[in-house]
């Protein structure tokens, strides 16, 4: 039986304690799990995408190095051949023997000096030729290894893409089976759950201790994020027309002149952590145990974030999700 039918039947059943709320809560929990799993896969995709981009740059640099080394090898090979031909024309005799056999000893001394210089030059060319061949071999080996890593990175991205799309598709199917009134009640349940979590969070006195003044860079980051309000969430996106959660926070801080990692997990791992009680507007709040979501704190207990597929960049209560911690990009 379709989920909508189950829910409708529940709504029409004699109400003892309105079990619909419990059923909708189950639907909400399932949707949250699906979208959370999609966001985790999105973070993995974004990390792989960053790695693949870096590997592309590395392969291009190695290809350029190979071309330079091949050109140098060609020139040195020509020089070595010319030196060999010159030595052959000179009979290949050592300078001492040429001196003994010479009719004019003074001229033989001059010729010997020139010969020694030529021999030194030849040895230098041959040494450079050997080193260039080794360099070329190393470049080619590095390029081959980098290409293997690049292909592996692309396979990982394809797998993560399939996971993301599967979770989102399943979530959309769940939502599509809901009747209009059930979707409205589910949205109301979302709001109520968020408000309850926020009230619990604020009851700890957190806002009385948290900072209220953003740094100059923090104000710029907040201004950027504010201009993005209403733009859709799209996984893997970092503007200008759409964003995922870490795409929004990374671009907001980039607009403030501070480069931060692309993914929420790397933002949590690499940026300076601050106690939530000491956070200030402009800081990033990281959510869930796996650091799978991130938002920009704007003060007064509120965040700007890109929530999930089907939603838009919005202002939300900072305590509406399970907070892992806070980080400061401009510490």
ChimeraX attribute file (.defattr): number of C-alpha atoms within 10 A of each C-alpha:
attribute: neighborCount
match mode: 1-to-1
recipient: residues
	/A:1	5
	/A:2	10
	/A:3	17
	/A:4	17
	/A:5	13
	/A:6	13
	/A:7	21
	/A:8	16
	/A:9	12
	/A:10	16
	/A:11	16
	/A:12	9
	/A:13	12
	/A:14	10
	/A:15	10
	/A:16	6
	/A:17	8
	/A:18	12
	/A:19	15
	/A:20	20
	/A:21	16
	/A:22	11
	/A:23	16
	/A:24	18
	/A:25	16
	/A:26	12
	/A:27	19
	/A:28	18
	/A:29	12
	/A:30	14
	/A:31	19
	/A:32	14
	/A:33	14
	/A:34	20
	/A:35	22
	/A:36	19
	/A:37	18
	/A:38	27
	/A:39	25
	/A:40	21
	/A:41	23
	/A:42	27
	/A:43	27
	/A:44	23
	/A:45	25
	/A:46	24
	/A:47	21
	/A:48	21
	/A:49	18
	/A:50	16
	/A:51	16
	/A:52	21
	/A:53	14
	/A:54	13
	/A:55	20
	/A:56	15
	/A:57	12
	/A:58	17
	/A:59	20
	/A:60	13
	/A:61	14
	/A:62	21
	/A:63	16
	/A:64	13
	/A:65	17
	/A:66	19
	/A:67	14
	/A:68	14
	/A:69	19
	/A:70	16
	/A:71	13
	/A:72	17
	/A:73	20
	/A:74	14
	/A:75	14
	/A:76	19
	/A:77	17
	/A:78	13
	/A:79	17
	/A:80	20
	/A:81	15
	/A:82	13
	/A:83	19
	/A:84	15
	/A:85	12
	/A:86	13
	/A:87	16
	/A:88	11
	/A:89	9
	/A:90	12
	/A:91	9
	/A:92	12
	/A:93	12
	/A:94	12
	/A:95	16
	/A:96	12
	/A:97	11
	/A:98	18
	/A:99	19
	/A:100	11
	/A:101	10
	/A:102	13
	/A:103	10
	/A:104	10
	/A:105	13
	/A:106	11
	/A:107	12
	/A:108	19
	/A:109	16
	/A:110	11
	/A:111	15
	/A:112	18
	/A:113	13
	/A:114	13
	/A:115	17
	/A:116	13
	/A:117	12
	/A:118	15
	/A:119	15
	/A:120	12
	/A:121	15
	/A:122	19
	/A:123	14
	/A:124	13
	/A:125	20
	/A:126	18
	/A:127	13
	/A:128	17
	/A:129	20
	/A:130	15
	/A:131	13
	/A:132	20
	/A:133	16
	/A:134	13
	/A:135	17
	/A:136	21
	/A:137	14
	/A:138	14
	/A:139	21
	/A:140	16
	/A:141	13
	/A:142	16
	/A:143	21
	/A:144	14
	/A:145	12
	/A:146	18
	/A:147	16
	/A:148	13
	/A:149	15
	/A:150	21
	/A:151	13
	/A:152	14
	/A:153	21
	/A:154	17
	/A:155	13
	/A:156	17
	/A:157	21
	/A:158	14
	/A:159	14
	/A:160	21
	/A:161	19
	/A:162	14
	/A:163	18
	/A:164	24
	/A:165	15
	/A:166	15
	/A:167	20
	/A:168	22
	/A:169	15
	/A:170	14
	/A:171	20
	/A:172	16
	/A:173	12
	/A:174	17
	/A:175	19
	/A:176	13
	/A:177	15
	/A:178	21
	/A:179	15
	/A:180	12
	/A:181	10
	/A:182	18
	/A:183	15
	/A:184	12
	/A:185	15
	/A:186	19
	/A:187	13
	/A:188	12
	/A:189	16
	/A:190	14
	/A:191	14
	/A:192	13
	/A:193	15
	/A:194	18
	/A:195	16
	/A:196	13
	/A:197	18
	/A:198	19
	/A:199	14
	/A:200	13
	/A:201	20
	/A:202	15
	/A:203	10
	/A:204	10
	/A:205	11
	/A:206	15
	/A:207	18
	/A:208	11
	/A:209	13
	/A:210	18
	/A:211	16
	/A:212	16
	/A:213	14
	/A:214	19
	/A:215	14
	/A:216	11
	/A:217	19
	/A:218	26
	/A:219	18
	/A:220	19
	/A:221	28
	/A:222	25
	/A:223	16
	/A:224	19
	/A:225	27
	/A:226	17
	/A:227	11
	/A:228	22
	/A:229	15
	/A:230	15
	/A:231	17
	/A:232	22
	/A:233	26
	/A:234	22
	/A:235	25
	/A:236	23
	/A:237	18
	/A:238	20
	/A:239	16
	/A:240	11
	/A:241	12
	/A:242	20
	/A:243	27
	/A:244	29
	/A:245	30
	/A:246	33
	/A:247	26
	/A:248	29
	/A:249	34
	/A:250	25
	/A:251	23
	/A:252	29
	/A:253	26
	/A:254	16
	/A:255	17
	/A:256	19
	/A:257	14
	/A:258	15
	/A:259	14
	/A:260	20
	/A:261	20
	/A:262	22
	/A:263	27
	/A:264	31
	/A:265	21
	/A:266	15
	/A:267	25
	/A:268	25
	/A:269	13
	/A:270	13
	/A:271	17
	/A:272	14
	/A:273	19
	/A:274	17
	/A:275	10
	/A:276	19
	/A:277	15
	/A:278	14
	/A:279	26
	/A:280	24
	/A:281	24
	/A:282	32
	/A:283	31
	/A:284	30
	/A:285	29
	/A:286	26
	/A:287	23
	/A:288	14
	/A:289	11
	/A:290	12
	/A:291	21
	/A:292	24
	/A:293	29
	/A:294	33
	/A:295	27
	/A:296	31
	/A:297	28
	/A:298	26
	/A:299	20
	/A:300	15
	/A:301	19
	/A:302	18
	/A:303	26
	/A:304	25
	/A:305	30
	/A:306	33
	/A:307	23
	/A:308	22
	/A:309	18
	/A:310	10
	/A:311	13
	/A:312	20
	/A:313	24
	/A:314	18
	/A:315	20
	/A:316	21
	/A:317	18
	/A:318	26
	/A:319	21
	/A:320	23
	/A:321	17
	/A:322	14
	/A:323	18
	/A:324	17
	/A:325	20
	/A:326	26
	/A:327	25
	/A:328	19
	/A:329	20
	/A:330	18
	/A:331	10
